[in-house]
Amino acid sequence: MTEQAKLAQTTVAISGGCGDIGQAVARRLIEDGARVILLDRSPEDLLSADLANNTKVSYLRCDVTDRDAVQSALTEALKSHGRLDVAIANAGMVTNEPFLQVNPANLKATMEVNFYGAFNVAQLAARLMVSQEPLHGVRGKVLFTGSWVQDMPFPNGTSYICSKSAVKMMAMVMAQELATQGIRVNIVAPGIVYAGLSKKLHDAQPDFRERVSAAIPLNEMQTAESVADGFAFLCSKDSDYMTGSTLLIDGGATLVKRT
Ligand SMILES: NC(=O)c1ccc[n+]([C@@H]2O[C@H](COP(=O)([O-])OP(=O)(O)OC[C@H]3O[C@@H](n4cnc5c(N)ncnc54)[C@H](O)[C@@H]3O)[C@@H](O)[C@H]2O)c1
C-alpha cells in the first residue's frame, strides 16, 4: 500500500513566492503533494522552469501592500481550488543602515512590505479560512517567514529587525485570538540564508561573509531548502498541536558564536 503524500489535497498560497525562499518552499511543498499559488509583485518569469511548468503551481500578480490586490488574489485562489488550507506571508525586503543614518522613508517602506503586507495576507486569508469546514479540527493555517533577528539586535538592522519583531507579536496575538476558530498561526524563523535578500547583501558587501560567519555557530550560511523543510512541517498535520510558535532554524545564530 502506498502512503498518501503528507500534503495531498492541501492548497497553499505563498506571498513573495517568486523569491529564492518562496520558490524553495514551493518546490518542497509540491514534492509533499500540495498545490501552490505564488503571489508576487515580481513577474512570473522569475520562476525557475520546474515551477513554471508544473501544473500544481499557479501564479498571481499581487503587491502585498495593496489590500484589494491581496483580497482578489486570495479569493481567486480559494475559488480555483475550493479551499485555502495554508497562507504563507513570506514577501519581504531589507534595508541596512546604521541607526543614526536610518532614512525614515526606508523604515516606512520596510514596515509597509514586511509588516503591513504580512498583516494583509494573514488577516485576509484568516477571514476566508474561518468559513471553511474544519479538517481534523483545523480550518486553516497562517504562517510567516520571520527571522532569527525577530528576537535579536544585529548591527545596521533597525528597519528590518523591527518589522520582523512586529510580525512575531502579530502572529502570537492572531494565534491566541483565533485558536478557538480552528486557525493555527506559526512562524518559521530562518537564520542567514545564502539566498534572496542575504545573498544580495553577501554578493554586494565584501565584509558580509566575515560578519556572517562570526555570527553562526554552525559556521556556514543556511540553505533555502532548510527553510522549506520547516514550512513543510508547519503545513502538515504533524504540527496541528502547534500555534503561536516560532520554529527557529538558524544554525545556532541566536546563540551568538563565541570563539
Ligand atoms: N535570505 C535570508 O537570509 C532570510 C533570512 C531570514 C528571513 N528571510 C525572509 O524570507 C523572506 C523571503 O526572502 P528571500 O530571502 O527569499 O528574498 P527574495 O528577494 O529572493 O524574495 C522576496 C520576494 O518578495 C517579493 N516582494 C517584495 N515586496 C513585495 C510586495 N510588496 N508584494 C509582493 N511581493 C513582494 C519579491 O518580489 C521577491 O520575489 C522574507 O520575508 C525575508 O525577510 C530571509
The ligand as an ORCA input file, in Angstrom:
! r2SCAN-3c Opt
* xyz 0 1
  N      17.545     35.438      2.831
  C      17.662     35.411      4.140
  O      18.761     35.313      4.707
  C      16.456     35.482      5.030
  C      16.613     35.189      6.387
  C      15.526     35.246      7.227
  C      14.298     35.591      6.701
  N      14.168     35.880      5.380
  C      12.848     36.234      4.897
  O      12.491     35.373      3.843
  C      11.509     36.017      3.036
  C      11.867     35.821      1.575
  O      13.080     36.488      1.307
  P      14.176     35.958      0.267
  O      15.437     35.883      1.018
  O      13.663     34.778     -0.480
  O      14.311     37.224     -0.689
  P      13.919     37.423     -2.214
  O      14.242     38.844     -2.520
  O      14.516     36.362     -3.069
  O      12.350     37.218     -2.185
  C      11.459     38.185     -1.720
  C      10.242     38.155     -2.632
  O       9.269     39.050     -2.096
  C       8.703     39.761     -3.183
  N       8.148     41.018     -2.710
  C       8.809     42.066     -2.153
  N       7.949     43.053     -1.888
  C       6.717     42.616     -2.269
  C       5.420     43.171     -2.236
  N       5.209     44.416     -1.787
  N       4.388     42.431     -2.685
  C       4.596     41.184     -3.166
  N       5.787     40.608     -3.244
  C       6.831     41.310     -2.791
  C       9.857     39.986     -4.148
  O       9.384     40.287     -5.464
  C      10.584     38.656     -4.062
  O      10.106     37.733     -5.019
  C      11.472     37.476      3.504
  O      10.358     37.657      4.351
  C      12.744     37.617      4.288
  O      12.659     38.617      5.269
  C      15.218     35.826      4.526
*
